[in-house]
Amino acid sequence: MSRTILITGAGSGFGRGVSFELARRGHRVIAGCQIWPQVTGLRQALKAEGLSAEVIKLDVLNEIDRNKALGLDIDVLFNNAGIMESGPMVEIPMSVFRSVFETNVFAALELAQGFGKAMVKRGAGRIVWTSSVAGLVKVPFDGAYAASKHAVEGICSALREELAPYGVQVVTINPGAYRTGFNDTGMEAMDQWWAQGERVVDHWPVRELNRQHDPAEMVATMVEVIEAEHPAYRTVRPAVAEEMVRREQAEVWDLKV
């Protein structure tokens, strides 16, 4: 069945890939991009492949953009836009930490609230939220991002039960490490501020991210979750990441410091 799906963060990574695949499958896709050059680029790329989708400017931090988007009539909100900032918790500037929460938590929640209310009135709808494996396990030197995704997990668990009586579904998707470039730039991000002050702990050991997975797997999974009549509440990929999550969550009960 064809659905109307709004995708945030569609200018790159998973959001871009999901936009293409859902358009191929005949859905009405509304692809939200952060900046105008992404809008232009995505429109051209879709046209080159003979695909039809509505591409809009949707910077989730921009109140004007959010309000315009909230006027849309959609079946599914894919809350996918996100940023990553790395650095040890004792050193990361608070302005950087807050910026992660502004995008990954507060702006996304505002969209979920706005569309969620419309879905409640209609008695149907689905909010699919890109969380992360980082929202379920410990992630040293990436605590800001992990904390934001732990917050997403808390929001979604409450939202799911609150909206279920009204016919509105809430589900999470938890990607591990995939080759979209997101993890690479996120790891590098701390170098923007590291040398701008005295540091008391060592820099995150620089390492090559050579164990990331093919993003096509995650894109296909996201499409499956969006299309499924009754998707699982939580979907973790790849399989090795799900195994790690289950193991770490069990181990923490016996952890001593």
Residue pairs with C-beta under 8 A, 6 or more apart in sequence:
2 26
2 27
2 28
3 27
3 28
3 75
3 76
3 226
3 227
4 27
4 28
4 30
4 72
4 73
4 74
4 75
4 76
5 22
5 27
5 28
5 29
5 30
5 74
5 75
5 76
5 78
5 226
6 30
6 32
6 69
6 72
6 74
6 76
6 77
6 78
6 115
7 15
7 18
7 19
7 22
7 29
7 30
7 31
7 32
7 78
7 80
8 15
8 32
8 58
8 60
8 77
8 78
8 79
8 80
8 81
8 108
8 111
9 15
9 32
9 34
9 60
9 80
9 81
9 82
9 130
10 16
10 18
10 19
10 31
10 32
10 33
10 38
10 42
10 55
10 80
11 33
11 34
11 35
11 38
11 39
11 41
11 42
12 38
12 180
12 181
13 180
13 181
13 182
13 215
14 80
14 130
14 175
14 178
14 180
14 215
14 218
14 219
14 222
15 31
15 78
15 80
15 81
16 31
16 42
17 215
17 216
17 219
18 78
18 80
18 219
18 222
18 223
18 226
19 29
19 31
19 42
19 46
19 53
20 45
20 46
20 49
20 51
21 219
21 220
21 223
22 29
22 223
22 226
23 29
23 46
23 51
23 52
23 53
24 51
25 223
25 227
28 54
29 53
29 54
30 53
30 54
30 55
30 56
30 72
30 74
31 42
31 53
31 54
31 55
31 56
32 56
32 57
32 58
32 60
32 65
32 69
32 81
33 39
33 42
33 55
33 56
33 57
33 58
34 57
34 58
34 59
34 60
34 81
35 57
35 59
36 57
39 55
39 56
39 57
42 55
43 55
46 52
46 53
46 55
56 68
56 69
57 65
58 65
58 66
58 68
58 69
58 81
59 65
60 66
60 81
60 103
60 107
60 108
60 111
61 102
61 103
61 107
66 107
66 110
66 111
66 114
69 111
70 111
70 114
70 115
73 118
74 115
74 125
75 124
75 125
75 126
76 125
76 126
76 127
76 128
76 226
77 111
77 112
77 115
77 125
77 126
77 127
77 128
78 128
78 130
78 222
78 226
79 108
79 111
79 112
79 127
79 128
79 129
79 130
80 128
80 130
81 103
81 107
81 108
82 103
82 104
82 108
82 130
82 148
83 99
83 100
83 103
83 104
83 145
83 186
84 100
84 142
84 145
84 182
84 183
84 185
84 186
84 187
84 189
85 92
85 96
85 97
85 99
85 100
85 144
85 145
85 186
85 189
85 190
86 141
86 142
86 144
86 145
86 186
86 187
86 188
86 189
86 190
86 204
87 96
87 141
87 143
87 144
87 189
87 190
87 193
87 194
87 204
88 140
88 141
88 143
88 201
88 204
89 143
89 144
90 200
90 201
91 194
91 199
91 200
91 201
92 143
92 144
92 190
93 193
96 144
96 193
97 144
100 144
100 145
100 147
100 148
101 147
101 148
101 151
104 145
104 148
104 149
104 151
104 152
105 148
105 151
105 152
105 155
108 129
108 152
109 155
112 127
112 129
112 155
112 159
115 125
115 127
116 125
116 127
116 159
116 163
116 168
118 125
119 125
119 126
119 127
119 163
119 166
119 167
119 168
120 163
120 166
120 168
123 166
123 167
124 167
124 168
125 167
125 168
125 169
126 168
126 169
126 170
126 171
126 226
127 159
127 163
127 168
127 169
127 170
127 171
128 171
128 172
128 173
128 222
128 225
128 226
129 152
129 155
129 156
129 170
129 171
129 172
129 173
130 172
130 173
130 175
130 222
131 149
131 152
131 153
131 156
131 172
131 173
131 174
132 145
132 146
132 149
132 152
132 174
132 175
133 174
133 175
133 176
133 177
133 236
133 241
133 244
133 245
134 142
134 145
134 146
134 149
135 146
135 148
135 149
135 150
135 151
135 152
135 153
135 174
136 149
136 150
136 153
136 174
136 236
136 245
136 248
136 249
137 146
137 244
137 245
137 248
137 249
138 146
138 248
139 145
139 146
141 190
141 204
142 186
142 187
145 186
152 172
153 172
156 170
156 171
156 172
159 170
160 169
160 170
160 171
160 233
163 169
163 170
164 170
169 231
170 233
171 225
171 231
171 232
171 233
171 234
171 235
172 233
172 234
172 235
173 218
173 221
173 222
173 225
173 235
173 237
174 234
174 235
174 236
174 237
174 241
174 245
175 218
175 237
175 241
176 213
176 236
176 237
176 238
176 240
176 241
176 244
177 183
177 209
177 211
177 212
177 213
177 241
178 212
178 213
178 214
178 215
178 217
178 218
179 212
179 213
179 214
179 215
180 215
183 209
183 212
184 209
187 204
187 209
190 203
190 204
194 203
213 237
213 238
217 237
217 238
218 237
221 235
221 237
224 231
225 231
225 232
225 235
236 242
236 245
